[in-house]
Amino acid sequence: MKIKEYRKTIKYLSTPYTKQIGGKHYLKYKIQPSEFVVDNKLLYPEGNIIKYILRHPYKGGKEDLEKAKHFIDMIIERDYK
């Protein structure tokens, strides 16, 4: 590995996105939901939908899907009514 690649790797390894407090369900993914949301400048409801959809099999189950639906309803109310 070249020094430039090494530095880039070390920089990534020391970011908040490479750790998770309170579980490991997001570490299964190549990119954490919060990093995806920030990088794509998504709004709060859209970001929460992504979070709940990704974590439902590992943490909150049906309740997480209900939360995702709730945020979808919020977006519909905000954007289409």
N, C-alpha and C positions, 0 to 999 in steps of 0.2 A: 504494500500500500504506500502510495506517495505521501509525502508530508502534508500536502494541501488536503488530500482526501482524509488523512488521519485527523487533522484539525477540525475539518467539517464534521466528522463522525463524533469526535469528542464534544464539540459544541452541541450537537444534537442530543447526545447522551446526558448532558447536564441541564436540559430544559425541564420545565414543569410537565411537559407532555409525555415524558418518559417514565413517570411514576404515577401511581394512583393511591389515594388515601381512602381506606375503607372498602377494600375489595380488589379484585383483579379482573373483573368482567370486561373492562375497556382495554386492558392490555392485550387481549386476544387479537385485536385488530392492528393492521399496519399503521393506522393513524387514529388517534383518539377522537371521539366525536367533538370534543371542545376545540381541538386543533382544526378540524374540518370546518366547524362553524365560524371560527375566527378568520381562517384563511379565505373563506368565501363570503365574509361579511354578512352572514345571515342574521335575521332578526331573532329576538328571544323565542317567540313561539315556534318558528321553524327549527331553531336549534334544539329545542326541547323535544320536538317530534323525533328528530334523529336520535337523540339520546335515549328516549324511551323505547323506540323500536329496536335499537341495538341491544339494549340491556334486558329486555323482557325475558329471554330464555334463561338468563343467568341470575337474575335478581328478583324483579317484581312481578313476573308472570302476567296474568290477566290484568292486574291493576295498572301495570305500566302501559299496556295497550289502551286501557281506558283513559289514562292520562294523555297519551298521544292523540286519541280521538278528541279529547277536550281541547287540546291546542289546535287541532284542525278546525273545530267549531269556532274557536276564537278568530282564526284567520279568515274563515268564511264570513263571519260577522264583520270583521275589519275591512275586508277587501271587496265583498260582493253584496252588501246590503246597504 
